[in-house]
C-alpha cells in the first residue's frame, strides 16, 4: 500500500488528481479495510472539488485506525469540507475534536475561526485569528505588538471611557 500512496501523492502533487482518484478507488476494492486508502481517497476527492463525495471517505477513514498524522489530516479535511458545504455545526464539532486531540496543531485553530465566522461568532473568530497571528508571525514589526494584540484580542468591542 505504501507504494500506491506514494504514487497517489505524486499524482496529486503534479495535477493529476483524477488519475489518483481512479487508482485509489481500484485499490479500495482490493483493500477495503485500509484506513489510509480511505483517507487518501477523501483527500483526492477534495482536491478535485468533489467535497460531497469526500465526506463519506473521510468518515470511513476516521472510523478506522489511522496514523497520528493521517488522523490529524482527516479531521482537518472533514471539518473544512463540512464548512465548505455549509454544514457549520458539523464542521465546528470536528474542528473542536481536532483541537482537543492535537492541541498544538495550529491549522485547526485557523479553520475553526473560519467556521466561527460562518456561524456569526465574529468576535470569537477574530480573537482566534489575532491570537494565532500574535503567536506565529515572523514579521518583526508585528512581533513588537504581540503583547498588545494578545491583550486586545478578546476586547475588540470594548471602548474606554
trRosetta pair geometry for C-beta under 8 A, 3 or more apart (Angstrom, degrees):
i j d omega theta_ij theta_ji phi_ij phi_ji
1 4 5.5 -56 -154 37 45 111
1 5 6.1 41 152 -19 75 106
1 27 7.4 111 -125 -174 82 129
1 31 6.5 -111 -89 95 118 177
1 34 5.8 -172 -118 -148 151 149
1 36 6.6 109 151 75 134 128
1 37 6.7 -95 -149 -57 121 103
2 5 5.7 -56 -146 39 32 110
2 6 6.3 35 155 -21 66 105
3 6 5.8 -53 -148 35 29 111
3 7 6.4 30 152 -19 63 107
4 7 5.6 -56 -150 37 32 113
4 8 6.2 34 152 -21 66 107
4 23 6.6 -176 -160 154 97 113
4 24 7.7 131 159 -94 115 59
4 27 5.2 116 -179 -103 158 150
4 37 7.6 8 104 -102 133 100
5 8 5.5 -50 -143 36 33 114
5 9 6.3 37 155 -21 64 104
5 36 6.2 -33 -88 146 141 123
5 37 7.6 -115 -77 -86 97 62
5 40 5.8 -136 -125 -78 88 157
6 9 5.8 -52 -149 34 30 112
6 10 6.5 29 153 -17 63 107
7 10 5.8 -58 -152 38 30 111
7 11 6.3 31 152 -20 66 106
7 20 7.7 174 122 -115 75 81
7 23 6.6 -110 110 160 119 163
8 11 5.7 -53 -146 36 31 112
8 12 6.3 31 155 -17 65 105
8 20 4.4 99 -149 -151 73 102
8 23 6.0 -156 -86 87 90 127
8 24 5.9 68 -112 -63 138 102
8 40 5.5 62 116 174 155 132
8 44 6.7 -78 -175 -71 113 132
9 12 5.9 -54 -148 37 29 110
9 13 6.1 30 154 -21 64 110
9 40 7.9 -81 -60 -137 76 118
10 13 5.6 -55 -143 38 30 113
10 14 6.2 11 162 -4 65 113
11 14 6.2 -69 -144 47 25 98
11 16 4.2 -86 -166 85 81 102
11 17 6.6 138 130 -88 92 30
11 19 5.1 -126 -159 84 137 104
11 20 3.8 170 92 -63 129 98
11 23 7.2 139 5 17 163 140
12 16 7.3 -90 -64 66 22 60
12 17 5.0 54 -116 -96 68 82
12 20 5.1 3 -54 -31 80 169
12 43 7.6 -8 -113 125 161 105
12 44 6.1 -118 -87 -108 119 84
12 47 5.6 -92 -146 -123 108 175
16 19 4.4 -14 160 30 104 120
16 20 6.3 120 109 -23 75 90
17 20 5.1 -52 -148 37 41 117
17 21 6.2 48 151 -26 70 100
17 44 5.5 168 -166 -159 94 83
17 47 4.5 -153 -127 111 150 125
17 48 5.1 -166 118 -65 130 90
18 21 5.5 -47 -149 30 34 115
18 22 6.7 35 152 -18 63 102
18 48 6.5 102 -75 -107 69 130
19 22 5.8 -52 -150 35 34 111
19 23 6.4 34 152 -18 65 107
20 23 5.7 -57 -149 38 31 112
20 24 6.2 30 154 -19 66 109
20 40 8.0 -113 167 160 110 102
20 44 4.9 -149 112 -128 113 134
20 47 7.9 14 68 66 138 146
21 24 5.8 -58 -147 38 28 110
21 25 6.3 28 157 -20 65 106
21 41 7.2 89 -136 -143 65 71
21 44 4.8 178 -80 138 76 129
21 45 6.7 100 -116 -73 117 62
21 48 6.4 -4 -52 -29 142 148
22 25 5.9 -54 -146 34 29 109
22 26 6.6 27 155 -14 62 106
23 26 6.0 -60 -155 38 29 109
23 27 6.3 28 151 -20 65 110
24 27 5.4 -55 -144 38 33 112
24 28 6.3 37 156 -23 67 102
24 37 6.2 161 -157 -167 88 84
24 40 5.7 -155 -117 108 133 103
24 41 4.3 172 148 -90 136 86
24 44 5.9 169 6 24 153 154
25 28 5.7 -48 -148 31 31 113
25 29 7.1 40 150 -24 59 97
25 41 6.8 108 -69 -128 60 123
26 29 5.7 -48 -160 24 37 115
26 30 7.1 25 148 -9 64 105
27 30 5.7 -62 -157 41 39 108
27 31 5.9 -23 163 34 76 106
27 34 7.7 -60 144 58 102 144
27 37 5.4 -144 115 -137 114 132
28 31 6.6 -78 -124 68 28 67
28 32 5.9 64 176 -98 71 60
28 34 7.5 -133 -112 52 60 102
28 37 5.3 170 -83 141 78 128
28 38 7.0 95 -113 -78 118 63
28 41 6.3 12 -52 -58 135 151
29 32 7.2 8 -136 -60 16 92
31 34 4.1 23 141 -11 116 125
31 37 5.8 127 92 -10 112 157
33 64 7.3 159 -171 -126 61 140
34 37 4.1 60 96 6 112 114
34 38 7.0 167 95 -13 62 82
35 38 5.6 -55 -154 34 38 113
35 39 6.4 36 151 -18 70 105
35 60 8.0 -165 -128 129 65 75
35 61 5.1 105 -170 -150 76 69
35 64 3.5 -158 -90 101 111 127
35 65 5.7 -155 -16 67 158 44
35 66 4.8 -134 136 -76 131 72
35 70 7.4 121 124 120 103 142
36 39 5.6 -53 -148 38 34 111
36 40 6.1 32 155 -17 67 107
36 61 7.5 90 -85 -139 14 113
36 66 6.6 129 -76 -129 63 82
36 67 7.2 32 -86 1 108 99
36 70 5.9 -82 -112 -124 79 165
37 40 5.8 -54 -141 40 30 109
37 41 6.2 34 155 -22 64 107
38 41 5.7 -56 -149 35 28 113
38 42 6.5 31 151 -21 63 103
38 57 5.3 -176 -176 -169 72 74
38 58 7.8 159 145 -86 94 15
38 60 4.5 -123 -158 99 143 106
38 61 3.7 -176 101 -71 109 86
38 64 6.7 115 33 24 144 135
39 42 5.7 -52 -151 33 33 112
39 43 6.3 32 153 -18 66 107
39 57 7.4 154 -94 149 18 94
39 58 7.2 61 -119 -116 60 54
39 61 3.9 124 -61 -151 75 159
39 66 6.0 82 -47 -116 145 133
39 70 5.1 89 113 -176 173 111
39 73 6.9 87 -180 91 125 109
39 74 4.8 -80 -125 -81 110 115
39 77 7.9 126 -160 41 83 150
40 43 5.6 -52 -145 37 33 114
40 44 6.2 34 154 -20 65 107
41 44 5.7 -54 -146 36 30 111
41 45 6.5 33 154 -20 63 104
41 57 4.5 -130 98 -150 100 143
42 45 5.8 -57 -153 35 30 111
42 46 6.5 31 150 -18 65 105
42 54 4.6 90 -161 -166 70 82
42 55 7.7 116 -136 -51 107 7
42 57 3.5 -172 -71 102 82 110
42 58 4.1 120 -146 -59 155 70
42 61 6.1 -101 -5 0 134 134
42 74 6.8 72 69 -129 148 86
42 77 6.1 113 127 127 117 142
42 78 7.5 -23 173 -71 147 82
42 81 8.0 -92 177 -38 104 158
43 46 5.6 -54 -154 35 32 114
43 47 6.4 37 148 -24 64 104
43 54 7.6 106 -52 -143 15 118
43 73 7.0 -1 -85 150 127 121
43 77 6.0 -83 -93 -118 75 157
44 47 5.4 -47 -149 31 36 117
44 48 6.5 27 154 -12 64 107
45 48 5.8 -63 -151 42 32 107
45 50 4.1 -86 -171 81 84 108
45 51 7.3 147 132 -85 96 20
45 53 4.8 -131 -160 95 140 101
45 54 3.7 -176 93 -78 119 83
45 57 6.2 137 10 24 137 144
46 49 7.8 48 -178 -67 32 18
46 50 7.2 -94 -65 61 22 64
46 51 6.1 55 -114 -98 68 66
46 54 4.6 67 -55 -106 77 161
46 77 6.0 -117 -38 -161 163 108
46 80 7.9 62 -146 93 140 113
46 81 6.0 -98 -103 -85 113 114
50 53 4.3 -21 155 40 108 119
50 54 6.0 131 102 -35 76 89
51 54 5.3 -53 -146 28 34 118
51 55 7.1 50 157 -38 64 89
51 81 4.8 174 -157 -152 98 94
51 84 5.3 -120 -126 93 163 129
51 85 5.7 -166 128 -60 129 100
52 55 6.3 -38 -166 3 33 114
52 85 6.6 118 -82 -108 71 129
53 56 7.1 -56 -173 29 43 100
53 57 7.3 32 142 -8 69 112
54 57 5.6 -70 -160 43 44 111
54 58 6.0 43 150 -23 80 106
54 77 7.3 -109 160 157 129 111
54 81 5.4 -131 91 -126 125 153
55 58 5.8 -58 -150 36 30 109
55 59 6.2 26 157 -17 67 108
55 78 6.9 92 -132 -136 62 85
55 81 6.0 -170 -79 126 77 136
55 82 7.3 92 -111 -73 111 76
55 85 7.5 -5 -62 -24 129 159
56 59 5.6 -52 -143 38 33 112
56 60 6.2 35 156 -21 65 105
57 60 5.8 -52 -145 35 29 111
57 61 6.4 28 155 -18 63 106
58 61 5.9 -60 -151 37 29 109
58 62 6.2 20 157 -14 66 112
58 74 5.5 157 -150 -167 82 87
58 77 5.7 -156 -108 101 128 107
58 78 3.9 161 153 -81 147 102
58 81 6.7 -179 -14 31 156 148
59 62 5.9 -62 -146 41 29 107
59 63 6.4 31 155 -23 64 107
59 78 6.9 114 -62 -122 62 137
60 63 5.8 -58 -151 32 30 112
60 64 6.9 18 153 -11 63 109
61 64 6.0 -69 -158 40 34 105
61 66 6.0 50 165 -68 94 126
61 70 7.5 -107 169 153 126 111
61 74 5.1 -136 102 -127 125 146
62 66 7.1 -38 -101 -8 44 130
62 71 7.1 102 -118 -137 76 77
62 74 5.3 -179 -68 134 92 132
62 75 6.8 106 -108 -74 128 70
62 78 6.7 -32 -31 -26 144 155
66 70 4.1 -125 177 96 115 111
66 71 4.2 154 82 -62 118 78
66 74 6.1 172 -33 2 176 142
67 70 4.6 84 53 14 84 105
67 71 6.8 -150 86 -10 38 87
68 71 5.8 -56 -146 35 27 110
68 72 6.4 30 155 -21 62 106
69 72 5.7 -53 -151 33 31 115
69 73 6.5 26 153 -14 64 108
70 73 5.6 -55 -147 41 35 110
70 74 6.0 35 155 -22 69 107
71 74 5.7 -54 -141 37 30 111
71 75 6.3 30 159 -18 65 105
71 101 7.5 -87 131 136 121 150
72 75 6.2 -58 -150 35 25 107
72 76 6.4 18 155 -11 62 111
72 98 6.9 96 -144 -145 60 101
72 101 7.8 -153 -93 105 73 115
72 102 5.3 71 -113 -61 105 165
72 105 5.8 -166 -153 -109 126 169
73 76 5.8 -59 -145 42 30 108
73 77 5.8 31 157 -21 67 111
74 77 5.6 -53 -140 39 28 113
74 78 6.1 26 160 -17 64 107
75 78 6.0 -55 -143 38 27 106
75 79 6.2 26 158 -16 63 110
75 94 5.7 -175 -166 175 76 94
75 95 7.6 137 153 -97 95 36
75 97 6.0 -132 -149 96 129 106
75 98 4.1 159 129 -81 131 104
75 101 7.2 158 -35 49 172 136
75 102 7.8 161 61 13 144 125
75 108 7.7 -4 114 -101 113 113
76 79 5.9 -58 -145 40 28 110
76 80 6.1 25 158 -16 64 111
76 95 7.6 63 -116 -109 54 76
76 98 5.9 100 -66 -124 68 159
76 105 7.9 -108 -62 137 127 132
76 107 5.9 25 -131 112 143 121
76 108 6.2 -110 -96 -84 96 73
76 111 6.4 138 -153 11 85 160
77 80 5.9 -59 -144 41 26 109
77 81 6.0 26 157 -21 64 110
78 81 5.6 -54 -142 37 29 112
78 82 6.3 31 158 -19 64 104
78 94 5.1 -124 102 -165 103 159
79 82 5.9 -53 -149 35 28 109
79 83 6.6 30 151 -20 62 105
79 91 5.0 95 -168 -157 65 66
79 92 7.8 122 -150 -49 103 11
79 94 3.8 -158 -79 96 89 113
79 95 4.1 118 -159 -58 150 80
79 97 8.0 -166 -68 45 122 97
79 98 6.4 -82 -20 -8 148 134
79 108 7.6 53 61 -134 162 78
79 111 6.0 100 113 132 118 136
79 112 7.9 -26 163 -75 142 67
79 115 7.4 -81 172 -42 98 146
80 83 5.6 -54 -153 33 33 114
80 84 6.5 33 152 -19 66 104
80 91 7.3 92 -77 -141 13 109
80 111 5.4 -76 -82 -143 90 138
81 84 5.7 -52 -148 35 34 111
81 85 6.3 25 154 -12 65 110
81 91 7.9 -169 69 -100 45 97
82 85 5.7 -63 -147 44 31 108
82 87 4.2 -81 -169 78 87 106
82 88 7.4 157 136 -83 95 18
82 90 4.3 -125 -159 96 148 105
82 91 3.8 -168 94 -69 107 79
82 94 6.4 128 18 18 142 135
83 86 7.8 50 178 -64 30 18
83 87 7.4 -90 -68 62 22 62
83 88 6.4 57 -119 -106 64 62
83 91 3.9 100 -60 -130 76 158
83 111 7.0 -156 -9 -177 156 95
83 114 6.2 60 -175 113 155 113
83 115 4.9 -106 -105 -87 119 96
83 118 6.4 168 -154 1 93 160
86 118 7.9 -159 -130 -175 53 135
87 90 4.4 -6 142 35 111 118
87 91 6.0 133 95 -26 71 91
88 91 5.3 -54 -142 37 34 115
88 92 6.1 37 159 -23 68 103
88 115 5.5 153 -151 -162 84 93
88 118 4.9 -158 -108 112 129 121
88 119 5.1 165 157 -70 141 90
89 92 5.8 -50 -147 33 29 111
89 93 6.5 29 153 -19 62 106
89 119 7.9 105 -72 -100 59 122
90 93 5.7 -55 -149 36 33 112
90 94 6.4 27 157 -14 66 107
91 94 6.1 -62 -150 39 28 105
91 95 6.2 21 157 -14 66 111
91 111 8.0 -121 176 154 107 103
91 115 4.6 -165 114 -113 121 140
91 118 7.8 28 68 62 146 145
92 95 5.9 -60 -144 41 27 107
92 96 6.2 30 156 -20 64 108
92 112 7.2 83 -131 -140 64 77
92 115 5.0 -172 -75 134 76 138
92 116 7.4 100 -109 -69 110 62
92 119 6.7 25 -61 -43 137 146
93 96 5.8 -56 -149 36 28 112
93 97 6.5 34 150 -23 62 103
94 97 5.4 -48 -151 31 36 116
94 98 6.5 38 150 -19 65 102
95 98 5.4 -48 -150 35 37 115
95 99 6.4 37 151 -18 66 102
95 108 5.5 153 -164 -165 81 85
95 111 5.6 -150 -117 102 131 103
95 112 4.4 170 146 -84 137 85
95 115 6.2 175 12 19 151 145
96 99 5.6 -51 -145 37 34 110
96 100 6.3 37 153 -21 65 105
96 112 7.2 103 -65 -117 60 123
97 100 5.7 -57 -150 36 29 112
97 101 6.2 15 158 -8 66 111
98 101 6.0 -63 -140 44 28 101
98 102 5.7 -34 179 40 68 106
98 105 7.0 -84 164 77 99 126
98 108 4.2 -166 113 -114 118 131
99 102 7.1 -76 -118 66 18 66
99 103 6.2 54 176 -107 61 56
99 105 7.9 -138 -106 63 48 87
99 108 4.7 -179 -70 131 76 139
99 109 6.7 95 -104 -70 117 70
99 112 6.5 16 -47 -55 133 150
100 103 7.1 0 -146 -67 15 86
102 105 4.0 6 139 8 117 124
102 108 6.6 141 81 -22 103 143
105 108 5.5 73 97 -5 94 108
106 109 5.5 -52 -161 30 56 113
106 110 6.7 51 149 -18 79 101
106 132 6.2 121 -166 -134 112 109
106 136 6.6 84 -148 -71 164 145
107 110 5.5 -54 -149 36 43 112
107 111 6.2 34 158 -11 74 106
108 111 6.1 -63 -148 44 29 104
108 112 5.9 35 153 -26 66 111
109 112 5.4 -53 -143 36 29 117
109 113 6.6 36 153 -24 62 99
109 128 5.6 -162 177 -176 92 110
109 131 7.7 -91 171 85 141 110
109 132 5.6 165 110 -75 127 121
110 113 5.7 -48 -155 28 32 113
110 114 7.0 34 146 -19 61 100
110 128 7.7 175 -95 137 32 110
110 129 7.0 73 -124 -104 68 78
110 132 6.0 95 -75 -123 84 174
111 114 5.4 -46 -155 29 41 116
111 115 6.7 34 151 -14 68 101
112 115 5.9 -56 -149 39 35 105
112 116 6.3 39 151 -21 66 104
112 128 6.3 -120 94 -173 100 163
113 116 5.6 -51 -147 35 33 114
113 117 6.5 40 151 -23 63 101
113 124 7.8 -158 -124 123 67 70
113 125 4.5 107 -169 -156 74 71
113 126 7.7 123 -158 -50 115 18
113 128 4.0 -158 -84 87 105 126
113 129 4.8 116 -165 -50 164 89
113 132 7.6 -100 -27 -1 145 135
114 117 5.6 -52 -157 31 32 115
114 118 6.6 31 148 -17 65 104
114 125 7.2 105 -68 -144 14 118
115 118 5.3 -48 -148 36 40 115
115 119 6.3 35 152 -15 68 106
116 119 5.7 -60 -146 43 33 107
116 121 4.1 -75 -175 77 88 112
116 122 7.6 162 132 -78 91 20
116 124 4.9 -112 -175 94 145 105
116 125 3.9 -176 92 -72 110 88
116 128 6.8 121 26 11 150 140
117 120 7.9 55 176 -60 29 15
117 121 7.2 -87 -68 65 23 65
117 122 6.1 57 -123 -104 66 62
117 125 4.1 92 -58 -125 78 168
121 124 4.3 -19 153 39 110 117
121 125 5.9 127 100 -28 77 91
122 125 5.5 -56 -145 36 32 114
122 126 6.2 29 159 -16 67 105
123 126 6.0 -55 -148 37 28 107
123 127 6.2 32 153 -22 63 107
123 154 7.7 72 163 -144 102 56
123 156 6.0 -165 -134 47 87 124
123 157 6.6 -45 -106 -18 128 115
124 127 5.5 -51 -145 35 32 116
124 128 6.4 34 156 -20 64 104
125 128 6.0 -57 -154 34 28 110
125 129 6.5 20 154 -12 64 108
126 129 5.8 -60 -146 41 33 107
126 130 6.0 32 157 -20 69 108
126 153 7.5 -173 124 -163 78 69
126 156 5.9 28 101 -49 142 161
127 130 5.9 -57 -145 37 27 110
127 131 6.4 27 156 -19 63 107
127 153 4.5 96 -144 157 71 91
127 154 4.9 48 -124 -83 132 67
127 156 7.3 -126 -67 -18 81 117
128 131 5.9 -56 -149 35 29 110
128 132 6.5 27 154 -16 64 106
129 132 5.6 -54 -149 37 34 112
129 133 6.2 37 152 -21 66 106
130 133 5.5 -52 -146 36 32 114
130 134 6.2 31 156 -18 66 106
130 149 5.4 -157 177 177 100 97
130 150 7.9 174 133 -86 100 32
130 152 7.6 -94 165 90 156 80
130 153 4.1 -174 91 -118 129 98
131 134 5.9 -55 -145 38 29 109
131 135 6.1 16 160 -10 64 114
131 149 7.8 169 -88 134 35 98
131 150 6.7 70 -115 -115 73 69
131 153 5.3 68 -56 -147 81 164
132 135 6.0 -67 -143 45 26 103
132 136 5.7 -15 173 12 66 122
133 136 6.7 -79 -129 50 17 87
133 137 5.5 27 -179 -44 63 112
133 142 7.0 -87 161 170 100 138
133 149 6.6 -103 91 172 105 151
134 137 6.9 -27 -114 7 14 109
134 142 7.8 -137 -107 154 50 99
134 145 7.9 -100 -116 105 95 70
134 146 4.3 123 -164 -147 90 77
134 149 4.0 -176 -82 94 121 128
134 150 5.2 -177 138 -56 166 79
134 153 7.3 -94 -6 -62 139 128
135 146 7.5 114 -68 -154 37 119
137 142 4.6 -49 128 94 160 133
137 143 6.1 -153 91 -63 105 76
137 146 7.6 -160 44 -88 113 104
138 143 7.9 -11 -163 -49 17 120
139 142 4.2 56 88 17 111 111
139 143 6.6 179 90 -18 55 85
140 143 5.3 -51 -144 32 34 118
140 144 6.9 46 154 -30 62 95
141 144 5.8 -39 -160 16 35 117
141 145 7.8 13 150 0 58 103
142 145 6.1 -70 -162 45 42 99
142 146 7.1 75 140 -63 69 77
142 149 7.7 27 -179 -38 86 149
143 146 5.4 -10 -156 -33 45 116
145 148 4.8 -53 -170 47 79 114
145 149 5.6 86 127 -29 88 98
146 149 5.5 -54 -144 36 31 113
146 150 6.3 35 156 -20 65 103
147 150 5.8 -52 -152 34 30 112
147 151 6.4 29 151 -20 63 108
148 151 5.5 -54 -146 36 33 114
148 152 6.1 11 163 -2 69 112
149 152 6.4 -67 -140 48 25 95
149 153 6.2 51 156 -58 62 95
150 153 5.9 -35 -151 -8 26 120
151 155 7.2 -28 142 22 65 129
152 155 5.1 -91 -146 60 53 100
152 156 6.8 90 161 -77 86 57
153 156 7.5 -20 -179 -46 24 94
155 158 4.0 -37 -175 16 91 130
